[in-house]
Each structure stands twice: as structure tokens, then as C-alpha cells.
Amino acid sequence: MAAQVKLIEIRLGMGIGGKSYITLTGDVSSVKAAVEVGANAVTKTGMLLNKEIVASPRKEVFNNLL
């Protein structure tokens, strides 16, 4: 399965128990598909805490990410 998404950032947490997050952009269905594939891979290791998709973030969110 392939999805048309763009990876914006991988943020690795330091001092917060190894938590990290990734930021993707693309159409909602493609991002959902990509997140599911990634979550399924990580779930097998027992390391997935949560996943969340923000379908229509405010412009200010992107300004703070880039």
C-alpha cells in the first residue's frame, strides 16, 4: 500500500520517556492510510502510545512546525 504524503518532521523526545512524534501532510485519506501502516508496524513492538490525525489544522500550527 502506498500513500501520497509528505513527511514534515520527526521529533524525538529527550527526557520524556522516549516519546516522539512525526508530522505528515497530504490529503486526509492518504495520511490516515500512512498512519495506519506505521502504527501497525510499531504496535508489534509494543511501543505505540497513541496516534492522532488533525484533518484541518489552523495556519498557525504549520507556522510553528516549519
All heavy atoms as a GROMACS GRO file, in nm:
protein
  482
    1MET      N    1   0.084  -0.117   0.000
    1MET     CA    2   0.000   0.000   0.000
    1MET      C    3   0.090   0.124   0.000
    1MET      O    4   0.186   0.132   0.074
    1MET     CB    5  -0.089   0.000   0.125
    1MET     CG    6  -0.170   0.126   0.138
    1MET     SD    7  -0.257   0.141   0.295
    1MET     CE    8  -0.382   0.021   0.275
    2ALA      N    9   0.058   0.218  -0.082
    2ALA     CA   10   0.134   0.343  -0.088
    2ALA      C   11   0.037   0.460  -0.073
    2ALA      O   12  -0.077   0.453  -0.117
    2ALA     CB   13   0.209   0.354  -0.219
    3ALA      N   14   0.084   0.566  -0.010
    3ALA     CA   15   0.002   0.684   0.008
    3ALA      C   16   0.084   0.806  -0.029
    3ALA      O   17   0.205   0.809  -0.008
    3ALA     CB   18  -0.046   0.693   0.152
    4GLN      N   19   0.019   0.907  -0.086
    4GLN     CA   20   0.085   1.031  -0.123
    4GLN      C   21   0.086   1.126  -0.004
    4GLN      O   22  -0.008   1.202   0.015
    4GLN     CB   23   0.015   1.095  -0.243
    4GLN     CG   24   0.022   1.014  -0.368
    4GLN     CD   25   0.164   1.014  -0.427
    4GLN    OE1   26   0.261   1.056  -0.367
    4GLN    NE2   27   0.175   0.966  -0.547
    5VAL      N   28   0.191   1.117   0.075
    5VAL     CA   29   0.205   1.204   0.191
    5VAL      C   30   0.345   1.264   0.191
    5VAL      O   31   0.436   1.210   0.128
    5VAL     CB   32   0.180   1.130   0.325
    5VAL    CG1   33   0.038   1.080   0.334
    5VAL    CG2   34   0.279   1.018   0.344
    6LYS      N   35   0.360   1.374   0.260
    6LYS     CA   36   0.491   1.438   0.273
    6LYS      C   37   0.529   1.438   0.421
    6LYS      O   38   0.450   1.482   0.505
    6LYS     CB   39   0.485   1.582   0.221
    6LYS     CG   40   0.616   1.656   0.232
    6LYS     CD   41   0.603   1.797   0.180
    6LYS     CE   42   0.735   1.873   0.202
    6LYS     NZ   43   0.719   2.014   0.164
    7LEU      N   44   0.647   1.389   0.450
    7LEU     CA   45   0.698   1.391   0.586
    7LEU      C   46   0.751   1.530   0.615
    7LEU      O   47   0.840   1.579   0.545
    7LEU     CB   48   0.810   1.287   0.602
    7LEU     CG   49   0.879   1.284   0.738
    7LEU    CD1   50   0.782   1.246   0.847
    7LEU    CD2   51   0.996   1.187   0.732
    8ILE      N   52   0.696   1.595   0.717
    8ILE     CA   53   0.741   1.729   0.754
    8ILE      C   54   0.850   1.720   0.860
    8ILE      O   55   0.951   1.789   0.852
    8ILE     CB   56   0.624   1.814   0.808
    8ILE    CG1   57   0.522   1.838   0.697
    8ILE    CG2   58   0.673   1.947   0.864
    8ILE    CD1   59   0.397   1.910   0.743
    9GLU      N   60   0.830   1.635   0.960
    9GLU     CA   61   0.923   1.634   1.071
    9GLU      C   62   0.914   1.502   1.148
    9GLU      O   63   0.807   1.443   1.159
    9GLU     CB   64   0.888   1.749   1.165
    9GLU     CG   65   0.971   1.758   1.289
    9GLU     CD   66   0.928   1.874   1.379
    9GLU    OE1   67   0.813   1.918   1.371
    9GLU    OE2   68   1.013   1.916   1.458
   10ILE      N   69   1.028   1.461   1.202
   10ILE     CA   70   1.034   1.354   1.301
   10ILE      C   71   1.093   1.418   1.425
   10ILE      O   72   1.205   1.470   1.421
   10ILE     CB   73   1.123   1.237   1.256
   10ILE    CG1   74   1.068   1.175   1.127
   10ILE    CG2   75   1.133   1.133   1.367
   10ILE    CD1   76   1.157   1.069   1.066
   11ARG      N   77   1.021   1.419   1.534
   11ARG     CA   78   1.068   1.481   1.658
   11ARG      C   79   1.090   1.370   1.760
   11ARG      O   80   0.996   1.304   1.801
   11ARG     CB   81   0.966   1.582   1.707
   11ARG     CG   82   0.993   1.642   1.839
   11ARG     CD   83   1.054   1.780   1.848
   11ARG     NE   84   1.039   1.873   1.740
   11ARG     CZ   85   0.996   1.996   1.754
   11ARG    NH1   86   0.952   2.039   1.870
   11ARG    NH2   87   0.994   2.078   1.651
   12LEU      N   88   1.214   1.352   1.800
   12LEU     CA   89   1.248   1.252   1.901
   12LEU      C   90   1.252   1.319   2.037
   12LEU      O   91   1.319   1.421   2.054
   12LEU     CB   92   1.383   1.188   1.869
   12LEU     CG   93   1.393   1.120   1.732
   12LEU    CD1   94   1.534   1.071   1.709
   12LEU    CD2   95   1.293   1.007   1.722
   13GLY      N   96   1.181   1.262   2.132
   13GLY     CA   97   1.175   1.320   2.266
   13GLY      C   98   1.296   1.284   2.350
   13GLY      O   99   1.342   1.171   2.349
   14MET      N  100   1.348   1.381   2.420
   14MET     CA  101   1.458   1.360   2.512
   14MET      C  102   1.408   1.394   2.652
   14MET      O  103   1.350   1.501   2.673
   14MET     CB  104   1.577   1.450   2.476
   14MET     CG  105   1.627   1.428   2.335
   14MET     SD  106   1.688   1.264   2.310
   14MET     CE  107   1.860   1.291   2.335
   15GLY      N  108   1.428   1.305   2.746
   15GLY     CA  109   1.389   1.332   2.883
   15GLY      C  110   1.240   1.320   2.909
   15GLY      O  111   1.192   1.363   3.014
   16ILE      N  112   1.165   1.265   2.815
   16ILE     CA  113   1.021   1.247   2.836
   16ILE      C  114   0.984   1.100   2.813
   16ILE      O  115   0.880   1.068   2.757
   16ILE     CB  116   0.936   1.342   2.748
   16ILE    CG1  117   0.967   1.322   2.599
   16ILE    CG2  118   0.953   1.485   2.789
   16ILE    CD1  119   0.872   1.399   2.505
   17GLY      N  120   1.072   1.013   2.853
   17GLY     CA  121   1.044   0.870   2.843
   17GLY      C  122   1.054   0.815   2.702
   17GLY      O  123   0.995   0.713   2.671
   18GLY      N  124   1.128   0.881   2.615
   18GLY     CA  125   1.148   0.832   2.479
   18GLY      C  126   1.032   0.858   2.385
   18GLY      O  127   1.028   0.805   2.275
   19LYS      N  128   0.937   0.939   2.427
   19LYS     CA  129   0.823   0.969   2.340
   19LYS      C  130   0.870   1.054   2.222
   19LYS      O  131   0.960   1.133   2.234
   19LYS     CB  132   0.714   1.042   2.417
   19LYS     CG  133   0.651   0.959   2.526
   19LYS     CD  134   0.553   1.039   2.605
   19LYS     CE  135   0.497   0.962   2.720
   19LYS     NZ  136   0.589   0.955   2.834
   20SER      N  137   0.806   1.033   2.109
   20SER     CA  138   0.839   1.109   1.989
   20SER      C  139   0.714   1.121   1.905
   20SER      O  140   0.612   1.061   1.934
   20SER     CB  141   0.950   1.039   1.912
   20SER     OG  142   0.910   0.910   1.873
   21TYR      N  143   0.724   1.204   1.800
   21TYR     CA  144   0.611   1.212   1.708
   21TYR      C  145   0.661   1.248   1.568
   21TYR      O  146   0.772   1.294   1.550
   21TYR     CB  147   0.504   1.312   1.755
   21TYR     CG  148   0.546   1.457   1.755
   21TYR    CD1  149   0.533   1.535   1.642
   21TYR    CD2  150   0.598   1.516   1.870
   21TYR    CE1  151   0.570   1.668   1.641
   21TYR    CE2  152   0.635   1.649   1.871
   21TYR     CZ  153   0.620   1.725   1.757
   21TYR     OH  154   0.658   1.856   1.757
   22ILE      N  155   0.576   1.219   1.471
   22ILE     CA  156   0.605   1.256   1.333
   22ILE      C  157   0.492   1.346   1.284
   22ILE      O  158   0.380   1.339   1.333
   22ILE     CB  159   0.621   1.134   1.240
   22ILE    CG1  160   0.490   1.056   1.228
   22ILE    CG2  161   0.733   1.044   1.287
   22ILE    CD1  162   0.491   0.953   1.117
   23THR      N  163   0.525   1.430   1.188
   23THR     CA  164   0.426   1.518   1.127
   23THR      C  165   0.424   1.491   0.978
   23THR      O  166   0.529   1.495   0.913
   23THR     CB  167   0.461   1.666   1.154
   23THR    OG1  168   0.479   1.684   1.294
   23THR    CG2  169   0.351   1.757   1.106
   24LEU      N  170   0.308   1.461   0.927
   24LEU     CA  171   0.287   1.433   0.785
   24LEU      C  172   0.185   1.531   0.729
   24LEU      O  173   0.102   1.582   0.802
   24LEU     CB  174   0.231   1.292   0.764
   24LEU     CG  175   0.306   1.175   0.823
   24LEU    CD1  176   0.220   1.049   0.813
   24LEU    CD2  177   0.437   1.155   0.752
   25THR      N  178   0.190   1.550   0.600
   25THR     CA  179   0.086   1.628   0.534
   25THR      C  180   0.045   1.556   0.406
   25THR      O  181   0.121   1.478   0.351
   25THR     CB  182   0.132   1.773   0.506
   25THR    OG1  183   0.021   1.848   0.456
   25THR    CG2  184   0.245   1.779   0.405
   26GLY      N  185  -0.076   1.584   0.363
   26GLY     CA  186  -0.132   1.522   0.243
   26GLY      C  187  -0.283   1.521   0.257
   26GLY      O  188  -0.338   1.572   0.354
   27ASP      N  189  -0.352   1.460   0.160
   27ASP     CA  190  -0.496   1.453   0.175
   27ASP      C  191  -0.529   1.358   0.290
   27ASP      O  192  -0.451   1.269   0.323
   27ASP     CB  193  -0.566   1.414   0.045
   27ASP     CG  194  -0.534   1.273   0.000
   27ASP    OD1  195  -0.593   1.179   0.057
   27ASP    OD2  196  -0.448   1.257  -0.088
   28VAL      N  197  -0.643   1.381   0.353
   28VAL     CA  198  -0.676   1.312   0.477
   28VAL      C  199  -0.673   1.160   0.461
   28VAL      O  200  -0.618   1.090   0.546
   28VAL     CB  201  -0.813   1.360   0.532
   28VAL    CG1  202  -0.852   1.280   0.655
   28VAL    CG2  203  -0.808   1.508   0.566
   29SER      N  204  -0.729   1.108   0.355
   29SER     CA  205  -0.733   0.963   0.338
   29SER      C  206  -0.593   0.904   0.322
   29SER      O  207  -0.564   0.796   0.375
   29SER     CB  208  -0.823   0.923   0.221
   29SER     OG  209  -0.773   0.975   0.099
   30SER      N  210  -0.504   0.974   0.253
   30SER     CA  211  -0.366   0.926   0.237
   30SER      C  212  -0.291   0.930   0.369
   30SER      O  213  -0.216   0.839   0.402
   30SER     CB  214  -0.293   1.008   0.132
   30SER     OG  215  -0.348   0.987   0.004
   31VAL      N  216  -0.310   1.038   0.445
   31VAL     CA  217  -0.244   1.048   0.575
   31VAL      C  218  -0.296   0.939   0.668
   31VAL      O  219  -0.218   0.873   0.738
   31VAL     CB  220  -0.263   1.189   0.636
   31VAL    CG1  221  -0.216   1.192   0.781
   31VAL    CG2  222  -0.187   1.292   0.553
   32LYS      N  223  -0.427   0.916   0.669
   32LYS     CA  224  -0.483   0.810   0.753
   32LYS      C  225  -0.423   0.674   0.716
   32LYS      O  226  -0.388   0.595   0.804
   32LYS     CB  227  -0.635   0.805   0.739
   32LYS     CG  228  -0.706   0.913   0.815
   32LYS     CD  229  -0.857   0.899   0.802
   32LYS     CE  230  -0.929   1.008   0.880
   32LYS     NZ  231  -1.075   0.996   0.868
   33ALA      N  232  -0.411   0.647   0.588
   33ALA     CA  233  -0.353   0.520   0.543
   33ALA      C  234  -0.208   0.508   0.588
   33ALA      O  235  -0.166   0.402   0.637
   33ALA     CB  236  -0.363   0.508   0.391
   34ALA      N  237  -0.130   0.614   0.572
   34ALA     CA  238   0.010   0.611   0.612
   34ALA      C  239   0.024   0.593   0.763
   34ALA      O  240   0.109   0.515   0.810
   34ALA     CB  241   0.079   0.740   0.568
   35VAL      N  242  -0.059   0.661   0.840
   35VAL     CA  243  -0.054   0.649   0.985
   35VAL      C  244  -0.090   0.507   1.028
   35VAL      O  245  -0.026   0.449   1.116
   35VAL     CB  246  -0.147   0.753   1.052
   35VAL    CG1  247  -0.165   0.723   1.200
   35VAL    CG2  248  -0.089   0.893   1.033
   36GLU      N  249  -0.188   0.448   0.965
   36GLU     CA  250  -0.227   0.311   0.999
   36GLU      C  251  -0.116   0.212   0.971
   36GLU      O  252  -0.089   0.123   1.050
   36GLU     CB  253  -0.355   0.270   0.926
   36GLU     CG  254  -0.480   0.331   0.985
   36GLU     CD  255  -0.497   0.302   1.133
   36GLU    OE1  256  -0.479   0.186   1.177
   36GLU    OE2  257  -0.528   0.397   1.207
   37VAL      N  258  -0.050   0.226   0.856
   37VAL     CA  259   0.061   0.137   0.822
   37VAL      C  260   0.173   0.150   0.924
   37VAL      O  261   0.226   0.052   0.976
   37VAL     CB  262   0.113   0.163   0.678
   37VAL    CG1  263   0.243   0.089   0.653
   37VAL    CG2  264   0.008   0.122   0.577
   38GLY      N  265   0.209   0.275   0.956
   38GLY     CA  266   0.313   0.298   1.056
   38GLY      C  267   0.273   0.248   1.193
   38GLY      O  268   0.354   0.186   1.264
   39ALA      N  269   0.150   0.275   1.234
   39ALA     CA  270   0.102   0.232   1.365
   39ALA      C  271   0.102   0.080   1.376
   39ALA      O  272   0.140   0.024   1.479
   39ALA     CB  273  -0.037   0.287   1.391
   40ASN      N  274   0.060   0.012   1.270
   40ASN     CA  275   0.060  -0.135   1.272
   40ASN      C  276   0.201  -0.190   1.289
   40ASN      O  277   0.222  -0.287   1.361
   40ASN     CB  278  -0.004  -0.191   1.146
   40ASN     CG  279  -0.154  -0.170   1.143
   40ASN    OD1  280  -0.217  -0.150   1.246
   40ASN    ND2  281  -0.212  -0.172   1.024
   41ALA      N  282   0.298  -0.127   1.225
   41ALA     CA  283   0.436  -0.172   1.237
   41ALA      C  284   0.489  -0.151   1.379
   41ALA      O  285   0.557  -0.238   1.435
   41ALA     CB  286   0.525  -0.100   1.136
   42VAL      N  287   0.457  -0.038   1.438
   42VAL     CA  288   0.507  -0.006   1.572
   42VAL      C  289   0.431  -0.083   1.680
   42VAL      O  290   0.487  -0.119   1.782
   42VAL     CB  291   0.500   0.147   1.598
   42VAL    CG1  292   0.542   0.181   1.738
   42VAL    CG2  293   0.588   0.219   1.498
   43THR      N  294   0.304  -0.109   1.658
   43THR     CA  295   0.223  -0.182   1.756
   43THR      C  296   0.284  -0.318   1.785
   43THR      O  297   0.281  -0.365   1.899
   43THR     CB  298   0.078  -0.196   1.706
   43THR    OG1  299   0.022  -0.065   1.693
   43THR    CG2  300  -0.008  -0.275   1.802
   44LYS      N  301   0.342  -0.381   1.686
   44LYS     CA  302   0.404  -0.513   1.704
   44LYS      C  303   0.518  -0.509   1.805
   44LYS      O  304   0.548  -0.608   1.868
   44LYS     CB  305   0.453  -0.566   1.570
   44LYS     CG  306   0.341  -0.593   1.472
   44LYS     CD  307   0.395  -0.632   1.336
   44LYS     CE  308   0.281  -0.643   1.237
   44LYS     NZ  309   0.327  -0.669   1.101
   45THR      N  310   0.580  -0.392   1.823
   45THR     CA  311   0.691  -0.379   1.919
   45THR      C  312   0.641  -0.340   2.057
   45THR      O  313   0.718  -0.338   2.152
   45THR     CB  314   0.791  -0.272   1.873
   45THR    OG1  315   0.730  -0.143   1.879
   45THR    CG2  316   0.842  -0.299   1.733
   46GLY      N  317   0.512  -0.303   2.068
   46GLY     CA  318   0.458  -0.260   2.194
   46GLY      C  319   0.495  -0.117   2.230
   46GLY      O  320   0.480  -0.074   2.344
   47MET      N  321   0.542  -0.038   2.133
   47MET     CA  322   0.591   0.096   2.160
   47MET      C  323   0.494   0.208   2.122
   47MET      O  324   0.522   0.323   2.146
   47MET     CB  325   0.724   0.120   2.087
   47MET     CG  326   0.835   0.025   2.127
   47MET     SD  327   0.878   0.037   2.300
   47MET     CE  328   0.958   0.195   2.303
   48LEU      N  329   0.379   0.175   2.066
   48LEU     CA  330   0.284   0.278   2.025
   48LEU      C  331   0.200   0.321   2.144
   48LEU      O  332   0.136   0.239   2.209
   48LEU     CB  333   0.192   0.228   1.913
   48LEU     CG  334   0.088   0.328   1.865
   48LEU    CD1  335   0.155   0.449   1.800
   48LEU    CD2  336  -0.008   0.262   1.768
   49LEU      N  337   0.203   0.449   2.175
   49LEU     CA  338   0.123   0.503   2.284
   49LEU      C  339  -0.010   0.557   2.232
   49LEU      O  340  -0.115   0.528   2.287
   49LEU     CB  341   0.200   0.615   2.356
   49LEU     CG  342   0.129   0.683   2.471
   49LEU    CD1  343   0.103   0.582   2.582
   49LEU    CD2  344   0.210   0.799   2.522
   50ASN      N  345  -0.004   0.635   2.124
   50ASN     CA  346  -0.125   0.697   2.070
   50ASN      C  347  -0.097   0.745   1.929
   50ASN      O  348   0.018   0.762   1.889
   50ASN     CB  349  -0.167   0.815   2.157
   50ASN     CG  350  -0.306   0.864   2.126
   50ASN    OD1  351  -0.385   0.796   2.061
   50ASN    ND2  352  -0.338   0.984   2.171
   51LYS      N  353  -0.202   0.768   1.854
   51LYS     CA  354  -0.191   0.830   1.722
   51LYS      C  355  -0.307   0.926   1.706
   51LYS      O  356  -0.415   0.902   1.760
   51LYS     CB  357  -0.188   0.726   1.610
   51LYS     CG  358  -0.311   0.640   1.602
   51LYS     CD  359  -0.293   0.535   1.494
   51LYS     CE  360  -0.419   0.466   1.461
   51LYS     NZ  361  -0.469   0.360   1.531
   52GLU      N  362  -0.283   1.035   1.638
   52GLU     CA  363  -0.386   1.137   1.621
   52GLU      C  364  -0.368   1.203   1.486
   52GLU      O  365  -0.257   1.234   1.445
   52GLU     CB  366  -0.375   1.242   1.731
   52GLU     CG  367  -0.491   1.337   1.738
   52GLU     CD  368  -0.620   1.269   1.780
   52GLU    OE1  369  -0.617   1.182   1.868
   52GLU    OE2  370  -0.724   1.304   1.721
   53ILE      N  371  -0.478   1.226   1.416
   53ILE     CA  372  -0.476   1.295   1.288
   53ILE      C  373  -0.557   1.422   1.302
   53ILE      O  374  -0.673   1.418   1.345
   53ILE     CB  375  -0.534   1.206   1.175
   53ILE    CG1  376  -0.447   1.082   1.159
   53ILE    CG2  377  -0.546   1.285   1.045
   53ILE    CD1  378  -0.506   0.976   1.071
   54VAL      N  379  -0.497   1.535   1.270
   54VAL     CA  380  -0.566   1.664   1.273
   54VAL      C  381  -0.597   1.698   1.127
   54VAL      O  382  -0.508   1.734   1.052
   54VAL     CB  383  -0.480   1.774   1.339
   54VAL    CG1  384  -0.554   1.906   1.340
   54VAL    CG2  385  -0.440   1.732   1.479
   55ALA      N  386  -0.723   1.683   1.091
   55ALA     CA  387  -0.761   1.694   0.949
   55ALA      C  388  -0.751   1.836   0.893
   55ALA      O  389  -0.716   1.852   0.777
   55ALA     CB  390  -0.903   1.641   0.930
   56SER      N  391  -0.780   1.934   0.972
   56SER     CA  392  -0.778   2.073   0.922
   56SER      C  393  -0.714   2.165   1.026
   56SER      O  394  -0.784   2.245   1.090
   56SER     CB  395  -0.920   2.120   0.892
   56SER     OG  396  -0.977   2.042   0.791
   57PRO      N  397  -0.583   2.156   1.042
   57PRO     CA  398  -0.518   2.241   1.143
   57PRO      C  399  -0.520   2.388   1.100
   57PRO      O  400  -0.524   2.419   0.982
   57PRO     CB  401  -0.375   2.189   1.149
   57PRO     CG  402  -0.352   2.127   1.015
   57PRO     CD  403  -0.485   2.073   0.972
   58ARG      N  404  -0.518   2.475   1.198
   58ARG     CA  405  -0.510   2.619   1.170
   58ARG      C  406  -0.374   2.652   1.109
   58ARG      O  407  -0.277   2.582   1.131
   58ARG     CB  408  -0.529   2.698   1.298
   58ARG     CG  409  -0.669   2.685   1.355
   58ARG     CD  410  -0.682   2.757   1.484
   58ARG     NE  411  -0.646   2.897   1.464
   58ARG     CZ  412  -0.682   2.995   1.544
   58ARG    NH1  413  -0.752   2.968   1.650
   58ARG    NH2  414  -0.646   3.118   1.519
   59LYS      N  415  -0.368   2.758   1.034
   59LYS     CA  416  -0.244   2.800   0.968
   59LYS      C  417  -0.131   2.818   1.068
   59LYS      O  418  -0.015   2.786   1.040
   59LYS     CB  419  -0.268   2.930   0.891
   59LYS     CG  420  -0.149   2.978   0.812
   59LYS     CD  421  -0.181   3.103   0.736
   59LYS     CE  422  -0.056   3.152   0.662
   59LYS     NZ  423  -0.082   3.278   0.592
   60GLU      N  424  -0.162   2.867   1.187
   60GLU     CA  425  -0.060   2.891   1.289
   60GLU      C  426   0.012   2.763   1.330
   60GLU      O  427   0.128   2.766   1.368
   60GLU     CB  428  -0.123   2.958   1.413
   60GLU     CG  429  -0.175   3.097   1.391
   60GLU     CD  430  -0.315   3.102   1.329
   60GLU    OE1  431  -0.380   2.997   1.313
   60GLU    OE2  432  -0.359   3.213   1.296
   61VAL      N  433  -0.057   2.651   1.322
   61VAL     CA  434   0.007   2.524   1.354
   61VAL      C  435   0.122   2.498   1.258
   61VAL      O  436   0.232   2.464   1.300
   61VAL     CB  437  -0.096   2.408   1.350
   61VAL    CG1  438  -0.026   2.274   1.364
   61VAL    CG2  439  -0.201   2.427   1.457
   62PHE      N  440   0.099   2.517   1.130
   62PHE     CA  441   0.204   2.496   1.032
   62PHE      C  442   0.319   2.596   1.049
   62PHE      O  443   0.435   2.562   1.034
   62PHE     CB  444   0.150   2.504   0.888
   62PHE     CG  445   0.079   2.379   0.846
   62PHE    CD1  446  -0.059   2.374   0.848
   62PHE    CD2  447   0.150   2.267   0.808
   62PHE    CE1  448  -0.125   2.259   0.811
   62PHE    CE2  449   0.085   2.151   0.770
   62PHE     CZ  450  -0.053   2.146   0.772
   63ASN      N  451   0.286   2.720   1.082
   63ASN     CA  452   0.391   2.819   1.104
   63ASN      C  453   0.485   2.779   1.216
   63ASN      O  454   0.605   2.809   1.211
   63ASN     CB  455   0.330   2.957   1.135
   63ASN     CG  456   0.256   3.016   1.016
   63ASN    OD1  457   0.278   2.976   0.902
   63ASN    ND2  458   0.166   3.107   1.043
   64ASN      N  459   0.434   2.712   1.316
   64ASN     CA  460   0.517   2.669   1.428
   64ASN      C  461   0.592   2.540   1.400
   64ASN      O  462   0.689   2.510   1.469
   64ASN     CB  463   0.432   2.652   1.554
   64ASN     CG  464   0.383   2.785   1.607
   64ASN    OD1  465   0.455   2.884   1.603
   64ASN    ND2  466   0.260   2.789   1.654
   65LEU      N  467   0.551   2.464   1.300
   65LEU     CA  468   0.618   2.340   1.267
   65LEU      C  469   0.736   2.358   1.174
   65LEU      O  470   0.836   2.290   1.184
   65LEU     CB  471   0.520   2.242   1.201
   65LEU     CG  472   0.414   2.182   1.292
   65LEU    CD1  473   0.316   2.101   1.209
   65LEU    CD2  474   0.477   2.096   1.399
   66LEU      N  475   0.724   2.449   1.082
   66LEU     CA  476   0.826   2.464   0.978
   66LEU      C  477   0.938   2.555   1.019
   66LEU      O  478   0.932   2.640   1.095
   66LEU     CB  479   0.762   2.513   0.849
   66LEU     CG  480   0.650   2.423   0.798
   66LEU    CD1  481   0.583   2.489   0.678
   66LEU    CD2  482   0.699   2.287   0.762
   0.00000   0.00000   0.00000
